Amino acid sequence: MATASTEIRVTPEIAAEHGLTAEEYARVKQILGREPNITELGIFSVMWSEHCSYKSSKVYLKRLPTRGKLVVQGPGENAGVVDIGDGLVAAFKIESHNHPSYVEPFQGATTGVGGILRDIFTMGARPIAVLDSLRFGEITASRHTSEADAAKNRRILDGVIRGIGSYGNCFGVPTVGGEVAFEPCYSQNPLVNALALGIAKKEEIFLAKAKGIGNPVIYVGAKTGRDGIHGASLLASAEFTEESKQKRPNVQVGDPFMEKLLLEACLEAMQTGAIVAIQDMGAAGLTCSTMEMASRGGTGIEIDLAKVPQRETGMTPYEIMLSESQERMLLVAEKGREHEVLAVFKKWGLDAVVVGQVTEGGIARINNNGRVAAEIPAHPLAEEGPVYQRPIAAPAPRIETEKDWFAFSPEGANLTANFVKLLASPAIASKRWITEQYDTSVRTNTLAGPGASDAAVVRIKDPNTGVVKRALALSTDGNGSWCQLNPRVGAMHAVAEAARNVACSGARPIAATNCLNFGSPEKPEVMWQFSETIDGLAEACTALGTPITGGNVSFYNETLGKSIYPTPVIGVLGILDDASRVLKIAFRQEGDIIVLLDGSMSSVGAQHAAPLQSDEFSALAREFSSSEYSKMIAGVVAGEPPAIDLAAEKRLQDCLIALAAEGAVLSAHDISDGGLAVTLAESCFASSVVGAQHVAPHLGAHVKLEGAVPAEAAAFNERGACAVVSVTPSKLAAVLNTARQYKLAAREIGQVTRGDAFCIEYKGRAVIDSSVEAFRDAWAHSLERTLTSK
């Protein structure tokens, strides 16, 4: 690919090398009124890449709900912003760094975290938490995965986790939660989605709109190098091929210590009142920041590349404009006050140079040593690029019969051994080996870190008094295997579970962000998956009151023509009005009553009393075949995700929030992956680490269930709108009464016991019966053993 000089003559072949189609190249010439030079071609190629322009997804994203009474800033800025009361706002967003994390796992993950953190403090908010949502290929050999591929997946996982931990730990922001999943389809295309949350005063939010003719444009932060060139246009906007190994130079290199300085300097400079606009140099680097700020502000911009701090010699205008070197920002300051801004960055030891000014006329002019290197109308470049209505077609219907679905064990079977195997599976097993590499409590705001609650919870300190009254809860969720079976229903479940997790912590869900990971948009079946997913997200977010405030679309997640599962990842933010009321998953004391809250209207639920008819049994088998239990025990992933009842989800969430506010329950844990049995076991496991000294005695559980479904369905079905709470006997009646008010079925199903016993009886017979410690050993150590013993 040509990168060397503005003297290179651009041809259609060179334009194609830059990822521009013949029609797009013709549009470039129409906008310019002439042939572009090589620098201009590079600028168009990154700005019109799938990663930056959303050219295949724009028409669908308009269907998402983005407005709400608490939404201060929706999609279109660096991060979404919501009002959290007391004059404060929360800025939050999730983005992907998938392809870089395959090419270079450590640096791909670190720069993913660094980029999302900059999106937050660019808005004027101080970052207070990071979460991640990760997908890897199988880490043990199977019929789908060779040992060589499993070993590679383990190396990728190790590099990604070290990268996330390194950046967050060095920067000084806690990584407080997230999720990890494993499927064969992610083997050569891991998903690394990072979410960041920050807090700011409502009147101090900053936007990326260049305003004020003559106002100086200031480059701040790290020097520009050659790393990351074409990262957005070729690495993030194309599928992996055999040539991907040659793309390693396109992965940026992060420096968290530099970013920490940049954070403090930016926030301090904002306090001077001299900054008009600010934008992170993320994807497409200096190109994106200059062009988008000018376009949003309805102005032009002029910069001189000779003034841009550079760490390498002989860099061309093309390379400077397309570099994605990290830890850089572009500011617009008030004319005459630039010295105030420059002084702040000098204090923090960072480069800060006036490189240009805001102009009228809407033209972005890039100069270099007295010559014009590029001259482009900013708004047509940033906002009038190609928009595609890609061909769309549903895939051929899956042909399945009852022979393809899960075959339930015979009545009377002992399911204990299967339960041990399920607890040890990578999807269910403890992720402590991963989370212990993260600093989860730096800044001392973490109320519930990884594994403590269904959602991560961080306290909100009053910026003036330091008093803590309220807290924020965050959860990420996605289920690619369900979306592969039914993208609309799978997407709805992702929203519902993320919101349910937030409610289980006691917080009220208020807004969402999304990261939409899909295969090539040039495939009609992928666009059908995308369209169905958007409709599912829109329906669920509307029903649950969580408008989408921003996010990211990541297409071309495929290798050698094979796509990943459609994987929408949802991050839901909630407010907990009383931070002291946070709910965690751990059972608290012997004798507490275990209550199942069930909003599901399913006719084949665990409590179904009448004998199942043949059609009901078939429906149950089809649904159950999509569960983690079916996948792990029988190797079957088929059928359909469980039907979803959004009204029931909302009633359950409202009930959980009310119970937390009343202090009526001692713990809450939703029923999701692995079903009721896993929910109960995890609440027992968590009970042994209550308190700072980790000396609490083991607590077990004795649960009795009734119903007409097979025992495996009662124990391991993953229907939504269900949660388990524990309550003291004295408050049981009040809890049951509150549940009735929210039209939930609430059943006393057992007791918390002292000691090591864990028993689930079904229809009067123990179907799972062993010690908590035996189950914990399988759950707590299997992932670590897999990753450290190979």
C-alpha positions, 0 to 999 in steps of 0.5 A, a space after each residue: 500500500 502506498 504511504 510515502 508521499 503526496 506526489 503519488 498519483 492516485 489511481 482507481 487501483 490504489 483507491 481499491 487498495 484503500 478499501 474504497 469501491 469504484 462508486 465511493 471513489 467517484 463520490 470522493 472526486 465529486 466532493 473534491 471536484 478533482 482527483 484526490 492526492 494520496 493524503 486525501 485518499 487516505 483521509 477518505 478511506 478511514 473516514 468512510 471505513 465501516 468502523 468510522 462511518 457506520 455505512 452499513 448500520 446507520 439505517 438500522 440504528 435509527 430504530 433504536 430508542 435513544 431518548 429518555 427523561 434522564 438522557 443528557 447526551 445520546 448517540 453521536 458524541 464520544 460517550 452517552 450521558 445521563 442525569 443521576 441527580 444532585 447536579 451530577 451526570 454519568 458518562 458511559 460507553 462500550 466499544 470493541 477492539 476485536 481484531 487488534 486483540 487477535 493480532 496482538 492480544 496484549 496491546 490490542 486489549 490495552 489500547 481498547 481500554 485506553 480508548 474507551 477511557 479517553 471517550 469518557 474523560 473527553 466528555 469532562 467526566 472522571 472515569 471511575 470504573 471499567 467493565 469488560 465483555 470477552 469472547 474466546 474460542 474453546 480453551 480445551 480440545 473438543 470435536 470442534 477445536 484441535 489442541 493446537 487451536 485450543 492452545 492458541 486460544 489460551 494464549 490469546 486469552 492470557 494476553 487479553 487479560 494481562 492487557 486489560 489488567 495492565 492498563 486499568 491497574 496502571 491508569 488507576 481505575 478499577 475493573 469491577 465486572 464483566 463477563 467471559 464466554 467461550 464458543 468455537 466460532 470465536 477461535 480466530 476472532 476473539 471479542 474484546 469489548 470494554 465499557 467505561 463509566 465516569 462522573 461529572 457535574 452536569 454543567 461541566 460536560 464537554 462536546 466535540 464541536 469546533 466553534 469560534 472562528 479564529 479559536 486556536 486548535 491545540 494538540 496535546 498528549 503523546 507524540 505521533 508515531 507510525 503505529 496504528 496506521 490504517 487500523 480503522 480502515 483495514 484492520 477493523 473493517 475487513 475480515 481476517 485472512 491468511 494475510 492477517 499475520 502481516 497486520 501486526 504493525 497496525 496495532 497501536 501501543 498503549 502507555 497507561 501512565 501517559 494516559 493518567 497524566 493526560 486525564 489529569 491535565 485535561 480535567 484541570 484544563 477544563 476547569 480553566 473555562 478556556 476549552 471550547 471543544 475536545 475530542 480524543 484521537 482514537 480510530 483514524 487519529 488526527 483525521 477523525 478528530 479534526 474532521 468530525 469536530 469541524 463538521 459537528 461545529 459547522 465550521 472549517 479547520 486549518 492545521 499545520 502538520 509541521 507543528 505536530 509533535 512526532 516521535 519518528 523522523 521523515 513522517 509524511 502527511 499521510 502517515 501523520 493524519 492516519 496514525 492511531 498513536 495512543 494517548 492524544 487529544 485535540 482541543 479548541 481553546 478560546 482565542 487569547 486564552 490558549 496560554 492558560 491551557 498550554 500552562 496546564 499541560 506543561 505542568 503535567 509534562 505533556 506536549 501541548 502545541 497550537 497546530 491550527 485554528 478554527 476557520 469559516 467556510 467548512 473546509 478542512 485544510 491540512 498544511 505541511 511545511 508551507 504546502 497544502 497537503 489536503 483540502 476537504 469539505 469537512 461536513 461531506 466527508 464526515 456526514 455525507 459518506 456512503 450509506 448502504 441498504 445492504 441485501 438482506 435475507 434470512 438464512 435457510 430454516 434449520 431442520 430439526 426434529 426431536 431427535 436433535 434435541 436434548 434427551 432428558 435423563 430417566 426419572 430417578 437419575 442422580 444428577 450430581 455428577 452432571 452438576 459437577 461437570 457443569 460447574 467446571 465448564 468454562 462458561 459457568 466456572 469461577 472467573 477468579 483467575 481472570 478477575 484477580 489480575 485486575 485491581 477492583 478497588 482502587 479509588 475505594 468506591 467499589 461496593 460490589 466487585 466481580 462475583 459479589 453481586 449480579 452487577 458491579 456497584 460503585 459509590 457516588 461521592 458528592 464532589 463538594 462534601 465527599 459524602 456517599 448517599 447513592 451508588 451506580 450499578 453496571 452489568 454487561 450481558 450477551 448470548 451469542 449462541 442464543 442469538 445464533 438460534 434466534 437473533 431477535 429473541 437472543 437480543 431481548 434476553 441480553 437486555 433483560 438479563 443485564 437489566 435484571 442483574 442491575 435490579 438484583 443489586 437493588 438499583 433501578 436500570 435507567 439507560 443502556 449502551 451496546 456493542 454489536 459484534 457481527 460478521 461481514 455486512 456484505 452477507 445477506 444473512 448477517 444483515 438479517 441477523 443484524 436487523 433482527 437484533 436491532 428490533 429485539 434490542 429496541 423492543 426490550 429497551 423500550 419495555 424496560 425503560 433503558 434507552 440506548 445512549 451510544 455504543 459501537 458496531 463491529 462488523 467483519 468479525 469473521 475469519 476465512 469466510 466463517 462468521 462469529 455468532 451474532 453477538 450484541 453485548 449490552 451494558 445497563 446502568 442503574 441508580 441505587 438511591 441508598 448505597 447502604 442497600 446494595 444487594 449481593 448474591 451471598 447467603 447470609 445466615 443459617 435459617 434464612 428462607 430461600 424464595 423463588 421469585 418467578 414472573 415467567 408465564 411459561 406453560 412448561 416452567 419448573 413449577 408446572 403442576 399438571 402432567 405435560 402433554 406431548 406438545 408441551 414436552 416437545 416445546 420444553 425439550 426444544 427450549 432446554 436444548 439451548 441451555 448451558 446444561 444441554 451444551 455441556 452434558 449432551 453436546 447439544 446446542 439447538 432448538 430455540 432460546 426460552 420465550 421471553 416475557 418483557 412485562 414479567 421482566 419489568 415486574 420482577 425488576 420493579 419488585 427486586 428494587 422495592 425489596 432492596 429499598 425496604 431492606 426486606 431481603 438479604 441476598 438476590 441472585 438472578 437465574 440465568 446460565 446453568 439455571 436454578 441449581 447454579 444460582 443456588 450454588 453460587 450463593 453458597 460459594 459466595 457466603 464463605 467470603 462474607 467479611 474482610 477476614 474471609 472467616 465466615 463459616 460455610 453455608 449450604 442449602 436444602 431446597 425442595 421443588 415440585 412440578 411435572 417437568 423432568 428433574 433436569 428442567 427444574 434444576 437447569 432451565 434458563 428461563 428469564 424473569 426469575 430470581 432467588 432471594 433469601 429472607 429472614 423468617 420474620 420478613 417472609 410474609 412481607 416479601 411474599 406480599 410485595 411479590 404479589 403486588 407485582 404479580 409475581 409467583 413467589 414460593 418458599 423453596 428451601 432454607 439456608 443451612 449451616 455446614 457443608 450440605 447442598 441438596 436439591 430435592 425434586 418431588 420428594 427425592 434428592 436429585 443433587 446431593 453432595 457437599 458445598 466444598 466438592 461443588 466449590 472445588 469443581 467451580 473454583 479451580 477448573 478454569 485456572 487449572 486449564 489455563 495454568 497446567 497446559 
